[in-house]
Amino acid sequence: FDGTPLDVDVTLPPTGKGPFPTIVMLHGWGNDKAAFLSTNDAGKGYNAGAGVHPAPTVRYNNDFYARRGYAVLTYSARGKGQTCGGGGAPRAQLQTGACADGFIRLADTRYEARDTQYLLGLLVDQKVTAPASIGVTGISYGGGQTLELAYLKNRTVCAGGATAAGDPCRGKPNGAMVPWRSPKGTPLSIGAAHPRWFWSDLVSSLVPNGRFLDFDPRTADLSRKPTGIVIASFLNGLLGTGSAGGYVVGPQTPGGRHEAWDLHNYGAVLDAGEPYGAEADRVLKEIVGFHQAHGITGTPAPLLLESGWNDQLFPIEQSLRTYGSLRTRDPRADVTLLFGDVGHSAASNKLRVNAAFNDETAAFFDRTLLGKGTRRPAGSILAFTTTCGASVPDGGPFSAASWNALHPKAVVFGSAAAQTIVAPAAGATVGPQFDPIATSDACKTARAANEPGTAVFTLPSKGFTLLGQPTITTTVATTGRGGQLDGRLWDVSPDGQQRLVSRGGYRLLDDQKGKVVFQLHGKGYRFAPDHTVKLELTGSDAPYLRASNSAFSVAVSSSTVSLPVAAGAPSGQSTVANGFLQR
């Protein structure tokens, strides 16, 4: 739409005449359009951030959907692959000519989302695509864009400054929304969307502050205040991957005219740590305004949301924020959940769960775009649990009519006694062993030990299945500035080995005192009988979460952790009715 050349493939059904229902497949951060190009149902494998996994593209590729009667649009996003990404060409060549402004815009609704809309408009004008039968899906970076497009639905976001005759954004200010039309004026709309391993709120993914609670939809908009804790291991890795495999704007760009998309500056500002000032506020405001779906007004297209229990980049909270916001506003909202051991590190991405989820995707698109067959009911959830061992099938499946119905009871333990957390704590060694960039093994174990400067709570397990987000409630008395309260949930086996089940962090206010409630990443995991459930509260979970710049201490008391469990918890394990909705 702005003259940037895009590298595009369109795969047509083997028979029939257009216009066809159309599916767009949007690739991830470390990939390009080739990620979904295949001539068989097995796909080619997908880079999920820690190696290539063949399972995610099984029955999820251009050939599979074309044979079901869809036209399939696959293209390389701005600054990726042959879309000004270099493809082996010297970087200097990218800063001139048509590719001068073809750099990565971080899923900007004014650019990447509009690229997809513009290409679909061309296909509508060429009688290839049916304008009211469009589905969009994508993984990771493509998943974030998928959700943006679902919320935009039948609208386009303008970048401002458009002067071309016939451009619907001509004369419109930056950020203005206009009806989505093809170049020849045909109205278009997204009919269904399936984001996988995605972000809904990018700020909460990169700089989580622990304020979101799945049982309180009022917390969905609290990701910016206060500024959270950088997921340092992922942030630095993503910047390196983007620079190595794409066209990332930075200080080297002539004229320095691209401040809004200078990802190196994003990283430097956030990774500097607290106290955060005006520049950090500017960066986060830019992300919220144009690089995520959460905050876009209106009702999205029907949604099938897929997230992973062990995904420590875009955890299941990214699905729950969207699900909770929509279902609270309208209990009939068309949004459905798929949760399993899928996604970025440390997910296993086994064949069973990916094949099952991809079959759900096909049924979802067939029903919403073709009017054929049946799909999972709106509001419902299908979940598989994590199992250890490459040849051990994922546990489950578990299904329920709603997220809350999936875990009607809870296992609760803790202590009223006071304990003191000190950071930095001399001799802390656990965090580096469980850095999700260093290991992609969700079942990794280490010798169980209680680190210095931490608070620890334990419970003997009689056997139960955790199926949701652990909720920690404690009373704090903080001394110092820039602190954080990090939780790690462990499964300690009888032989003295501990496995990290879940983790999460909460940004403390300076000298904060009083009650604190926060949640760890959601998990589907079975605690075996005779094992010990251990909660560890610490002042640092580095290198996953960036360590604070200042020393601080936190006295915690009246501490409990509530573990939501699957229906039919074994008798003998102490459980209580899950009161999340009444809190």
N, C-alpha and C positions, 0 to 999 in steps of 0.2 A: 504493500500500500504506500510505502514511502520510498520506493526504488531500491530497497535492499534485496539482493538476489537470494532466493530460498531454494534449497535442494529438495525436490519433492518427488515422491512416487505415488501413483494411484493404481490400485489393483482392482480390476473389474471382475464381476461374477463370470463364470465360464459360459453362461447362456443368459438370454434375456436382453431387454432393451431398456435404457434409462428413461426417465430418472430413477435411480436406485436409492433405497435407504442407505445411509452412509455412516461408517464408523471411523472416527479419527483416533489414531493410536500415537500418544505422545511419550517420547523416551525420557530417560533419567539423566541426571547430571553428568555421569561419566560415559554416556552413550551417544548415539546418533540414530538416524532413521533405520539403520541396518538391524537394530535390536529386535525389531518385529518382523523382519523380512525372512520368510521361510517358505519352503515348498513341501512341508510335511507337518503333521500334527504335533511333533515333538518340539518344534521351535529350534532356535540356534543357541540358546543359553543367554543369560542376562547378568550383567554386572551389577550386583546389588551392593557394591561398596566393599566387599571383602571376598573377592573371587567371583568366578562365573558360575552361575547356577542354572542348570538346564530346566528345572521344574517350572519356574514362573511363566514360561512361554508355551507350555504344553496346552494345546487347544486354546491358544491365545496369541494369534499372529495373523498376518495379512492373508495368507493362503486359507487358513481355517475359516475366517469370516467371509472371504470372497465366495467360498464354496457354499456358504449358507445363504447367499443372495445379496450380500452387501457390497457396495463399493467401499474400499478401504483407503484412507488418506494417511500416509506416513511421510513426515518430512523432518529434516534436521533443524533444530531450533537455532535462533540467532547466535552466532559465535561458535557453533558446534559443527563438527564434520565439515562437509563441503558448503555449508551455509556460513561463509566467511570465517570458518573455524580454522582454516589453513590447509588441512589435508596434506600436511607435509611442506606447504609453502612457507617461505620466510615470513616472520611476523610483520616485517616492515611493509610487505605487499598488502597487508590487510588494512593499513591505515590510509590508503589512497583509493580513489575511484569509487565504484559503487559500494565497496565494503567498508569505506571509511567509518560509517556509523553502524556497521553490522555486528557490533559487539554484543556480548551477553548483557541482558537487562534484568536478570534475576526474576524471570516470570512476571514481568511488568504487564499489568492489564492493558496499558496503553500501547504496548508493542507486541510481546509474544502472544498474548491472547488475541490481539487484533490480527496478527499474522494468520492464525488459524481461521478466524472469521473471514478474512479476505480470501483465503484459498478456497474455503467452502463456497463463498459467493461466486467465485469464478466457475466452480464446478456446477453450481445451480444454473448459471447463465449458459453453460455448455450442455445443459440437459443431462448431466451425469448424476447430480445429487437432487433428491427430493427435499425441498426446503423445510418441510415440517417433520422429517423423519431422520434426524441427525443424532447420533450417539457419540460420546467422547469418552475416552479412557486413557489412562497413563499411569506410569510407575514413577514414584519418587518425585523428581523435578517435574515430570509430566503429570503426576498425580495432583500436585499443587495447582498446575495450570488447569487441569480437568475440573477441579472444584470451582476455580474462578469462572470458567466458562459456564458451568452449571448455574451459578448465581447470576451471572450477566444474562444468560438465557437468550433474550431477544434484543439485547442492548450492546452498544459499542462504547468504549471509553476513549475519549479524545486526548491526544497529547498536547494540543494547542499549537497554533501557528500554521495549521494546514491552509494552503493557498490554492491547491489544484481545483479546477472547475469540476463540479460533480462530487467532490469529496464531502460526505455528510458532516465532517468535522470542520469544514471551512467556516471560519469566523467564530468558532466555539473556543472557550477558554480551556486551559489545561484541567483535565479531570472531568470535563462535562460528559454526560451520557446522552447518546442519541440512539434512535432505533437502528437495529442491525439490518442493513440492506445489502443485497448484492450490488456489484458495480452498475448493473442495469436496473436496479431499483426493486428487486423482489425481496419481500420480507423473509427473514430466516429466524429459526429458533432451535435451541438444543432440546431434544426430546427425552434424553436419558443420559446419565453420567455415572461412571464407575472409576473413582480415584483409588489407586492402590499405594499403600506405604507413603502417604502424602502428608502435607501440612495443611491445616485450616488457618492457623495463626502462627506465622513464621517466627514472630518475636518469641512466643512461648516455647518454640522448639529450640531456637538458638540461644536464648537467654531466659531460661525458665525461672520464675520467681516463687512457684509453689502455691499460687493463690487459686488456681482452678480446682474446683471440687465437683465431682460428677453428680453429687446429690443436690447441688445448689446451682441452678442455672444463672443466678445473679452474679456468679463469679466468672462467667465466660468472658467478660470484657476487662478483666483486671491484669492482663499480662504485662502492661507497660509500667505500672506503678505498684511497687517500686521496681526499678531496673533489677533484673534477676542475676543469675549466676551463669556465666558462659559455659556451654558444653565444649570445653577447650579442645579435647582430642578430636572431635568431629569438625569444629570450626576450622582449625588449622589444616586438617586433611582435605576438607572441601575446597578451601582456597587453593591449595596446591594442585588438586585435581583439575580445577577450573582453569588455572593458568597453564598447566601442562597440556591440556587437551582442548583448549578453546581460546577464543579471543576475548580477553578480560581487559577492560579499560583500566587505566591507572595513571600514576604521575608521568609515565613516559608518553602518554598520548599528547600530540601537539595541541597547544592552546589551553590544556587543562579545562576543557569546556564541558566535561561530563561528570561533574561532581556527584550527581544523583545516583550514578551507577558505578562508582569507584569502589569495587568490592574489596580491594586491598585496604582502603581507608576504613570501610566497614569493619574489617577484621582487626585492624590496628586499634581503632577506637574502642571496640568491645573487649578485646583481649587485654587492654591496658588495665582493666579492672576498676574497682571503686576507689574513690568516689567518682561517679559519673556526672558529667556536666552538660552544657548546651549542645556540644557536638554529638554526644551519644543520643540526646533527645531528638536531634535532627535526623539521625540515622534511623532510629526506631520509628519516628513519625513517618518517614518515607516508606519504610517497610509496611507499616500498617495501612498507609494510604493507597499503595499501588502494587503490592507484592503478595497479597494473600486474599483469600475469599472472605474470611471473617471480617465483617464490617461492611460488605457490599449489601445494600438494601434489597428487599424483594424476596419472593419465594423462588427457590431454585427448581431446576428440572428434577424429576425423580432420581434419587441417589441410592447407589449401592456402595457402601463405604467399606474398605478393607484395610485393616491395620494388624500389626504384629505384636504379640506379647513380649518378645525379646528384642524388638526394634528400639534401640536407645537413641536414635536420631529423631524419628517421628513416631513416638509411642502412641498407644491407643487413645490417649487423651485427645489427640487431634481429630479422631472420629467422634468421640463422645461430646466434644464441644459443639460440633455441628448437630449431632443427633439431639442433644439436650435442648439446644436453642430452638430447633425446629419443632420438636415434639411438645415442648412447653407452650409454645405459641399456638400450635395447632396439633392436638393429639392424633389427628389423622394424617399428619405430614408424611409424605412418601419418602422415607429414608429407612434403609435396612443395613444391618451390620454383619460383617464377616471378620472374626478374630481367630488367629492361630499363630503358629510358630513360623511366621513369614516376615519378610522385610529386610531391613539393613542389619548390620552386625548388632547383636550376636545371634541372629535368626538362623535356623537350620535350613529352611526352605526345602523341606522334603517333598517328594512327589505326591504323596497321598493328599495332603492338605491343599497344595496348589492345584492339583487336578480337580478336586472337589469344588474349590472356589471358582476356578475357571469355567466349570460346568454351570455354576450358579450365574456367572456373568453372561454366558451365552443365553441362558433361559431368561434373564433379566432383559437383555436387549431384544430378544425375539418377541417377548410379550409387549414391551413398551413401544418398539419401533415397527414391528411387523404384525402385532395383534395375534400372535400364534402362541400356543402352549400356555404353560403356567409358570409363575415365578414365586419366590418366597414373599410372604405377606409384608406389607409396609409396617415398620416398627419392630419387626422381629429380628432375631439374631441367631446365627449359626456359628458355633465355636468348636475348635479342636484345641487340645492341651499339649503342652511341651512334653516330649518324652526323650529319654537319653539313650543314645546309640543310633548310628546311622541307619541300621536295618530295622529299628523298632518303629512301627507305625505311630503317627500322631494319635493321642488319646481322644476319645469321643466317638462321634460328634455329640455335642450338647446343643440343644435348640430351645428357644423360649419365645414367647410372644412379645417380650420387651427386654430391655437391658436389666431392669430391676428384677424381673421375673427369673432371670438366669441365676441369681444368687439370693434366694429368699432368706437365708440365715447367715450368721457370722460367728466366727471363732474369735473371742476377745481375750486378751491377756495384757499384763502390764504390772505396774507397781506404783504405790503412793509415795514411796521413799524418794528422797532427793538424791540426785547424782549430778556431778559437775563435768561438763565437757570443756576441754581446753584446746585452743588452736593458735598456732600450730603445735601439734603434739609430737614430741621427739620419739623416734623409733617407729612411726607409722609406715607400714609396708604393704598393707592389703590392697589399697587403691590401684597401684601400678600393676598388680597381678591380674586385675579385672578391668583393664582398659579395653573398651570395645573395639578400638582401632588395632590394638596389639593382638587380640584374640577374638575369633568369631565363633567360639565354642560356648554355647549357652549352658552346657553341662560341665564346664571346667570346675575343678575342685582344688582346694588348698587345705593345708593343715589348719584346723580350727584353733583360733586364738583370740583373746580379747585384747584389742589394742589399747595403749595408754591414752588417757584423755577422752575416753568414750563412755557412753552410758549403755548398758546391756540389759535386755529383758529376755527371758526364755520361757518356753512352754513345751512339755513332753507331748508329742503327737500320738494320737490314737488312730490316725488315718483319716484324711479329709482332702477334698479337692478345692484348692483356691481358684476362684473364677471371678476376678474383678480387681478393683483397686484397693490395696491396703490403706486404711485411714489411721493416721497417727494423731492423737490428741495429747497435749502436754501443757503444763504451765511453766513458763520460762522467766528467768531473771538474767538478762544479758548485761555484761560489762564490756564495753568497747564498741568500736565502729566497724561497719562493713562486714558484719558476721553472716554466717549461714548455718543452718541446721540440716544436716544430711542424714537420711535414713537408708540403711541397708538391711534387707530381709534375707536370712540364711536358712538353709536346710542342713542341719548337722547330723551326719550319719553315725551309727554306733561305733564305727572304726575311727572316729575323730576327724573326718574330712568334712569340710563345709562347702556348699554350693551356693552361689549368689542367685537368689530367686528374683529379687526386685530391688530397685533403688529409686531415690528421688531427693530433691532438695528444696529448701525453703529459705528465701532471702530474709534475714532478720533486719529489723530497723535498728538504728543506733540506740543502744541501751534499752532495747525493747523488754517490756515486762507484761505478763498476763498470759491468757490462754492462747494457744496456737493450734490450729488444725490444718494438716496438709496430707497429701496422698503420695504414695509411691506409684511408680508405673504399674499399670494393670498386668495381671499374670494369670494364665491358666496352667496350673501345676499341681500335681498330687504329692502331698506329704505322706510318706509311708508310716505305718505304725512303728513305734520304738525309735523314731527319729526325734530330733529336738528342733523346734522352731525358735529361731533367735532373731531378735530385732536389735540392731546396733544404731545408736544415734551418735553422730560424730560432727566435728567442726570442719571436716574436709574430706571430700571424696575425689581428690585429684589422682590422676590427671583427667578423669572424665569431666568432672566439674572443676572449674578454675579455682584454685585456692585463693582465699581472701588476701588482700594486701596488708592488713593489720592483724595484730594479735587480739584475741577476744576470748571470753569465757561465757558459758551458759549453764546456769543451774536449772535442771529440769526436775519436776515433781508431778505427782498425780498423772502419770504417763500410761496411756493404753494404746494398743494397736488392735484395730478391728479388721479381720480378714474375711471378706465375703466368700461364702462357700456355695458349691453347687447344691441343687435340690437333692434330697436323699442322703444327707451327711450320715456317716456310720453312727450307730448308737454307741454311747460311751464317751464321745467327744463333746466337750462342753460347747453348746451353741446357744445363741440368742436370736430372736427374731430380728431380721435386718431392718433397723429403724431409720435408714438413710433418708427416706422421703419425709420423715417427721422431724428431722433435726432442724 
